[in-house]
Amino acid sequence: EFSYQTNLHYGPNAIHIKVIDYAGNTTTRELLVSKVMNRKKIIFQINNPNMVVETVNEEGNIESKLQPIDPGRGTTPLIYHGRTFIPIRAFVQVIGGKVYWNGTERKVTIILPSRSTRIELWIGKSKARITDSQGSRWIQIEKGDNSVKPFIRNGRSFFPLRFIVENFGLSPDNIEWN
């Protein structure tokens, strides 16, 4: 029994193992181990109307694709009360979710089917409703700070990015701050 740690490149990696016992007998094996990125990495930049979406192609190379955050409108992420806010629709679609707007209630419902999670946020309200495998519950968007709430600016709705990432159970590694 033995162990060895090494860094792998994305895609196939050939691992050569040579074992020699005390009697001098030698055995060699080659293993093919593939490193995959089974998620997307999304990069936002303040004052930039585009997000970078990184995925790994079949050859194991990282592919970067520039996508508008708010297609056709040029809206950029904002820092408000020390939090990053973005128009949410394009981001949610990139991670495989759906967004529904209810203008009467000024509410957005975000559904991520792969995680069986629903987040409901209201413009101007500091609490949100989360429905997932644990049931439905109300939680504060920013614990201990009632000032962090969705808002509308220049006709676009903005939502707290970290809150959405965390409540969908996504890894913080999926989002990069530049």
C-alpha positions, 0 to 999 in steps of 0.5 A: 500500500502506498500513496502519492499526491500530485497535481493533475492537468485538466483532461487525461493524465498518464500516471506511470507506476513502477513497483519493486519488491524486496526480492527485486521483482518489478511490476509496471502499470500505466493508469490514465486519470482524467481531471474534469471541471464538472462546473462552470466558473463565472467571473464578474467585474464591476463596470463591465457589462459582460461575465466570463464563463469558463468550462472545460472542453472534451480535450481538457482545455479551459474555454472562456466565453464572454456573455452579457450580464444583461443582454442588450442593456449594458448593465454592469454589477454594482457594489451597494452596501458593501455587497455585489448586486447583479441583474440575475437572469443571465447568470441563473440561466448559465447555471441551469436555472430559471427566473420568473418575475411577478410585477404585481408583487415585485418578486423574483422567483429563481428555480435551480432544478438540479438542486431542487431549490427555489429562492423568492426575493422581493424588491425592497425586502431584506428577507427571502423565502428558500424552498428546498429539501429541508422545506420552506423557510424565511431567512435574512438576506444579510444576517444582521444587516437589514439594508441589504435588499434587492432594488431597481435602478434604471429599470433593472432589478438587482439582486445580491450575488453571494446570497444566491450562490450560497443558497443554491449550495454552489461552491464559492469557487464557482464565482470569482471577484476581479 
